[in-house]
Amino acid sequence: MAAKKKDAPPPGPWEIAPFICCFGFVSGHLLTGHALDNEVREWDPGAGLVLAGHRKGRKAKESVLAIAVRPGHEQFLVETDKVLLLWASGKPKPVREIVGLGSSTLAWIDERRFLTGGSDGVLRVWDLESGKPTLEAEHGERIVGLATDGEVAWTGGWSDNHTISRWDLSTGKAIGKIELEDACSVMERSPDGARVALISGGALRVFDWATAKQLVKVDAHSRAESLAWIDDAHIVTCSEFDNTLRLWDAHGKKLDERADLPRPARLAVGPDGVVYVAIAYQRIDRFRVTKDALSAI
């Protein structure tokens, strides 16, 4: 008689599977979107344990590439398998379902309108109530970087056309372009809204939001995967290709480095300033910045 197969033990604190594609924060909880899993997990950041999973339908080999938290609400938006799902924190069913068009980036303009950056290279403004796009702008390549102040949006694409585009969201017209040597992989606006940081190849670049003037260009990694502003004076970047997590000031000076992390592929900074780093397929590591240095928690 065959031995009964033992159940796998429950995951320990901060253990993850599968790979994390993106982070978010809502209602004091950490959100993680996963590859080939079509699920968002909601975590207790104090205990490092998953409180709830948010998935529509059966588990499928679809990835959650972006999470956008709705302003003024304990809700967040994701897209999987060309369906936009609006979830409420802690609730088992989505609040709203909208037929999507294949988005790799998401951002809210206000509580009623949101942006999607499409795999088809189109930036779209959506009305939540109607569930329809109200404006489209042709970036021309898969959009992987997206930032907005509600009036202007910046988009970065991933292809041989290494262009950052700036858009007037009232008209959908382009108001400027920036040519880069390498494709943009991620971008994020500073907390004060005055600057935008992005990764292009292995370079960290910072631009003035209003004028699009480049303020910083520094070689950050052999190839960087993720970045986040900790505050208006600090930026953190990571790369799974050189196994490093690096801390920079807003002028591009490297302040600290952790070179002992196996494949730090994605990161995010919580409202309390904690840096969350997804380590390969294994775990989430956490750091604080104290006196311009990274300290493990």
N, C-alpha and C positions, 0 to 999 in steps of 0.2 A: 504493500500500500504506500502510495507516494506521500511524502511528508507535506503537511499543510504549509503553504507559502505564508511567510510572516509579512504582516503589513509593514510598510516603510515607516520609520519613526517620523514624527512631526518635525518640521523644520525648526531649528533653533533661532534665537534672536539674530536678526539681520541676515539670515540665510535667504538666498533667492534662487529661483529657477522658473522660467528660463531667463534669457538675456533681457536686461532693461534697456528700452529704447528712449524713454523720457520720464520726467518727474513732474509733479505738481504739488500744490499745498492748498488744503481746504479745511475749514472747521478745526484747525489745530492738528490735522492729520497729514501725513505724507502720502502722496499718490505715486504709483509706479505703473507705467505702461510697458507691456512686454512683447517681445518678438515671438512670432509663430504661436500665439496663445490667445489672441483677441480678447484679452482681459486687462482691466485696470484693478490693481490691488490697493486697498486703503489700509494704512499702517498706523499703529500707535507709536509715535516717535519716542515715547518714554521707555516703552518695553521692547521696541524693535520687533514687534509681532504683527502679523496681518490680522486686521479686524474683519474685513469683508472683501469679497471679490465682485467685480462688476463686469458681467459678460452677458450679451444678448444671444440666446440660442446656445447651440452646442459649441464645444471647444473646436476651433478650426485653426489652420495654419495661416492666420492673418496676423499682422502686427499692428500694435497701437503706436504710431509714430509721433504723436503730439497730444498734449493735454492742455486745454485752455480753461482756466477758472473764470466763471462768469462774475463780472463786477456786481457787488451788492447782494450776492446770493451765495448760498452754500451748495453750489452746483458747478459741474465741470463738463466740458464738451470734448468728445473724442470722435475719431472716425475709424471704422474697421469695415473692410469689404464693401466700400463705397456706401456706407450708411453712417450718417452723423447722429450720434447718440448724446443726449443731454441727460446726465445723471445727477441725482441729489445725494449728498453725503449720507452714507449709512442706509440708503434705500435699495431694495432688491430689484426694482424695475426702473427702466429709464423714464424720465419725465417727458421726453420728446424724442421722436425719431424723424429724421429728415433724409430723403434720398440724396446722397452725396455724389461727387464727381471725381473722387480719387484725390485726397488731400494728403500732403506730407507735412504741412505746417498749418497752425491755427492761431488766431489771436482775436480778442474781443475789441471792438471799437467802443461800445458802451453796452449797457445791459440788454439792448434790443437788437444790436447788429454785431456781426462777427465777420472776420476775414478767413479765407482759406487760400493757401498757396498750393496749386495743383501739380500733380505729376505731369499734367499736360502743358505746364508752363503758363497757366492762366491764374491771375489774382482775381478773386471774386469777393464782393461784398454781399452778405446774406442778411435778409430780414428774418428774425427768429419767428415772428408770428405767422408769416405766410409760408415760411420754409423754402423760399425761393431766392436766387441771386437777384440783386437789384443793379449790379454794376460789374462789368468784367474788364480786365486790362491784360493785354498780352505781353507777358515777360519774355516768352520765347524759349524757355528751357525749364526743366523740372525745378520748382521752387523749393529750396531747402532752408533758406534763411528768411525770416519775416519779423519786422518790428514796426510798431505804429504808435502815434500819439493821439489817434482819433481823427486827425485831419490829413496827415501825410503818412504814407507807408513806404518802407524800404523793403526790397526783395532781392535775394541772392539766389543764383541758379547753379546747378550742378551739371556742367557739360563742358564742351570745348569753348563755348562763348562765356568768358569769365567776366560777367557784367553784374554790377549792382545797379538797380533801377530805383528811382524815387517817384512816387505817385501822389497826385492830388486826389483824395478820396471823394471829393464832391463832384468831380468831373470824370475821373478815370484817366486823365491825361498824364503822360510822363512829364516830370519837371526837372529831370536830370539823370545822367548815367555816369557811373564810375567804372573804368576798365581796370581789371586786376590781372596779374600774371597767372594766378591759379584760381580754381573754382572756390566759391564760398561754401563752407560746410555748416556754419552756424552763426547766428548773430543775436545780440541782446542789447537793449537800450539801458542806459545807466539809470539808477534809481531817481536821480534828479532830472532825468529827461534831456540833459544837455548834450549827451554824447551817445554814440552807438559803437559797440565793439564787435568785431567779427574775426573769424578764422578763415584764412585763404591759404591753402596748402599748409605749410608749417608756420606761417606768419600770423602774429597777432597784430591787428590794425584797429585803431580807434579814430573815429571821425566826429567832427562837430555836427550835431543833428541839424541845426538850422542852415548852415552854409555848405555842408558836405566836405569841408576842408579836412584833409588827413592830418591828424595830430600825432599819431604814433604808428610806427611800423617796426616790428622787432621779430627776429626769428625765435619762435617759441618752442617748437618741437620739430622732429623730423617730419611728422604729420600729426596735426592736432585733431581731436575728435569733439571736444566740448569746451564751453567756457561759461562763466557766470560772473556777474558783478556781486561782490560781497557787500560793498557799500560804494559811495561815490569815489573812494580813494583806492580801492583794491579790486583786482580781477584775478580769478583763478582759472587755470586751464589744465587739461589732462590729455594724455595720448596713450592708447593701448599699444602703439607701435614702438615707443621707447620706454614704456612702463614708468612714466613720470607724472607727478602732480606738481604744478608750479604756481607760485603766488607772485603777482606783479603789482606795482603801483600803477596809478592811472596814467603815468608818463612813460610806461614801458620798461621800468627798471625791475629786474628780477630780485625779489626779496627773499624767497625761500623755495626749497624744492624737496620733494619726497621721491626718491628714485628706487624704492623697494616695494612698489605695489605691482602685483601681477595683472597686467591688462586693465588699467583704469579707463574704462571706455566712455562713461557718461557721468555727468555731475550736475548738481543743482545746489542753490543756496536757499535755506529756509528763512521764514520771517524773523527768526531769532538769530540769524547769522551763521547757523551751523552749515558746514559744507558736507553734502552727501555725495559719495562717490561709488558708482557701481563697479565692482571688481569682477570682471569676466562674467562667468555664469555662477558665481559662488556666493557673494555676499555684498553688503553695503558697508563701507567704512565711513566714519564721521570725523570731521576736523573742525577746530575753531582757529581763528586768527587772533593771536595775542602778541603784541609788540612786534608786528610785521613778520610773524613766524607762524607756520602751520603746526598745531598741536593736536595729536590724536585724542579722541574722546574714548 
